[in-house]
Amino acid sequence: MGLQCGIVGLPNVGKSTLFNALTSSQNAQALNYPFCTIEPNLGTVVVPDLRLDELNKIYKSKKVVPSTIDFVDIAGLVKGASKGEGLGNQFLSHIREVDAIIHIVRCFDNDNIIHINGNIDPARDIETVETELIFKDLEIIKKRYEKVSKLIKIGDKKSKKELELLDELKNHLVSGKLAKYFFDELHHEDIIHLSDLNILTNKPVLYVANVSDTEISGNKYSEIVRHVSEKENAKFLALAVEIESEIANLQSNDEKKEFLESLELNQSGLDRLIFESYSLLGLITFFTASDKELHSRTIQKGIKAIEAAGKIHTDFERGFIRAEIIKYKDLIALGSEHSVREKGLLYIEGRDYEIQDADIVFYRFNV
């Protein structure tokens, strides 16, 4: 399993409905009562990428393999979750395993759908979830503190700095602040000391304001969520989850296109959510291409050519000679590899070249 985005929030805010729409399945129950999701549901979702279609017009590949992203539907959190309310500790542990958080917030009025707190209040709901995440982080720090203290007692001098940082982080969290603000101020060498803590409130977040189907552009509630996201330097998206569920369940692309046009949209909200999640995880795409196979490959931004080679096959990395790079815009403009080479726009790069988004890469290797 690759990098994962966890869908979190209070009960009955639309998490499982969103997950079902994303995965175009009914794997996750979507029922009108709290805690209908107990175990996390996992789904792998294709990343929509029109560049694949354009490249296949050139290569006419027999096989086309798109990029994917993994989503996890995690049960709803409630006040007191860190103390076990609503099976909360179990659910918080599930959140700890994901790489980024999609925090869905209810931003619609509907008397037929129960709100666990009785009324719509996005700021309160966000604070409830964040408080429980902070409490879980404090529990993580406490366990680590005990372990590091034992190491210091047996003479491990390197652990002294980590203990100091744990103290500072604990005080920061106790004041009600998210860990991300603490880590933002740390020097790189200090971050290394805490790199494997896997703190929940330091994970990247995308806030999804779940609005009604008559307010797909947003409303007074979603503006509150937007304000919180801006304050936290997080990503934000307003989404009518019920509408997206209807679109996802349509059988053909023509039907989906017609539905979107009726709403005066040129792209589904789910596509935007997938793109934002991809970005949230720090991912980019490069391509390998031939008449046999066109492959969209997912890597983290900043990876070198030799590391990316290993993502394809260990032999590529072990016997790396060079990477031949064609820029997507050049290939599309000129229409063929031959024309790109004639224009001198095929670039020969070494092992330390940083792969760029949309690069078309041909590896030369010898094992």
Summary of the structure (lengths in Angstrom):
residues: 367
radius of gyration: 23.3
end to end distance: 28.1
largest distance: 69.7
contacts: 1181
relative contact order: 0.13
helix: 45%
strand: 20%
